[in-house]
Amino acid sequence: MSGVSMKSRILLLGPPGAGKGTQAATLTEALDIPHISTGDMLRAAVKAGTPVGRKAKAVMDSGELVSDEIVIGIAEERLSEDDAREGFLLDGFPRTLAQADALDAMLGRLDVELDCCLAITVDNEAVVGRLLKRAEIEGRADDNEETIRERMRVYDAETAPLLEFYGNRDRLVEVDGLGTINEVGERIRKSLNG
Ligand code: ADP
C-alpha cells in the first residue's frame, strides 16, 4: 500500500486490552499516517516530568481519566501538526462525549472530516487476562488487577457511549478483537476497504 488510502482519518475505539496499540502500529505503517496515542503522549509527559505529566501521573496510575482539558489540549496540538494534515489514526482519544465534541470542533477548525470510527470489540474477562500478562512483560504502573477493573468500569461508563455517538453518524465500523494479532489485523483491513 502506498500513499494515503481513502479512509485515512481514523479513530480507534475499544476497551483497555482490546489490542488498539498493536493494531494501530500496523495500520498506521500500512497507510503511512501518524499514530496519535494520547496514552503514549501522556506517558512521555510523565517520564519527562513536564507540568502535564506531573498532573497526570497519579490519575493514570489509578486507572481514572486525565481531565478533558488536558487531553483535548494535547490532542489539538498534535492534530495541528503538518504530518496529520492528510490523515491520522487517533488511539485513545476521544474517551468521553465532551472529548468527542471537542474533536468535532477541532476538526472543523482544521477543515477536515473523520472518515471512520473503528471499534474493536472484546469480552471484558478475556481482556483482564491479556492485560495481566502485559503487566508482567511491560511493567506498566496501571496494569494491576484492581486498576484494570477500574479502567474497564471507566470505559463502560465514559467511553462506550461514543459507539452510539459515531454509530448515529454512520461512521462506526465494528471489528471482533478476538483472535490472533494477524486475524484481527486482517478483519480491520477488510472492513476499511469495504
Ligand atoms: P489503555 O491501555 O487502557 O488503552 P492508554 O494507553 O490509551 O490506555 O491510556 C492510559 C491512561 O492514560 C488512561 O487510563 C488515562 O488515565 C490516560 N488517558 C489516555 N488518553 C486519555 C483521554 N483521551 N482522556 C483521559 N485520559 C486519558
Boltz pocket constraint, residues with backbone or C-beta under 6 A from the ligand:
constraints:
  - pocket:
      binder: B
      contacts: [[A, 14], [A, 15], [A, 16], [A, 17], [A, 20], [A, 38], [A, 39], [A, 40], [A, 42], [A, 56], [A, 59], [A, 60], [A, 61], [A, 63], [A, 64], [A, 65], [A, 66], [A, 67], [A, 68], [A, 71], [A, 91], [A, 92], [A, 93], [A, 94], [A, 95], [A, 99], [A, 142], [A, 151]]
      max_distance: 6.0
